[in-house]
Amino acid sequence: MFDLDKLSYQAYGILVIVVLTIIAVLLNLFPFSLVGLIICLAQIPIYLFARMKFADPIHAEGLNVCFVLTILFYILLFICVKCLLYFTNLPITIIFSIILTVLSCYVTSTMPNKVSKLGKLFFGYKKRDESKYKKLIEYLKFNGITEEVLEAENRLKKIDSQMYFIYKRKFKENKTFKEISEEFDIENPRIVEILDKAYFYMIGALNI
């Protein structure tokens, strides 16, 4: 089985969009519905745009799980569009498809700094700092500022100063992804990539 966690976030995003486009086409082939296809495809950018507007979008732990949940969630949205088109008229379908899409963003996002209760209930979502970075967070919490930590941080700063300051904001100052994004003017996926590198460097340097 192909491990999606090996992909960059950009490649993962492209893969999801391609797969969703194929699914939207297939669902609207029998019977063929051009209007249904257009509305389904429109849900993808609407979802992505609305999700960017919410504070700190969260992901399932690991891209493999996130991929499966995302595809299933979109299939549900696409089926809702098909049903609405069949049982109602076009304006109602458009309005409800937008409402459902934006609502799904709320369900799968933090608002703000809190994991959506619906997201946790239905999708098992976790804050990234409670799952992926747990080892390092617990180490820093229970060991404090030791010589080993300071030495590793100084080396990290020399290697990549931006990575160090982003690491510091997240792991030392407990800033949210939204706050870090605004301070450094970097998109969330790029921040995650930088934090991943800093995380793996630190746990290696500290032998965690």
Secondary structure, DSSP 4 states (H G I P E B T S, - for coil): ---GGGS-HHHHHHHHHHHHHHHHHHHTBTTB-HHHHHHHHHHHHHHHHHHHHSSSB---SSHHHHHHHHHHHHHHHHHHHHHHHHHS-HHHHHHHHHHHHHHHHHHTB-SSSS--HHHHHHH----HHHHTTHHHHHHHHHH-S-HHHHHHHHHHHHH-HHHHHHHIIIIIS---HHHHHHHHT--HHHHHHHHHHHHHHHHHHTT-
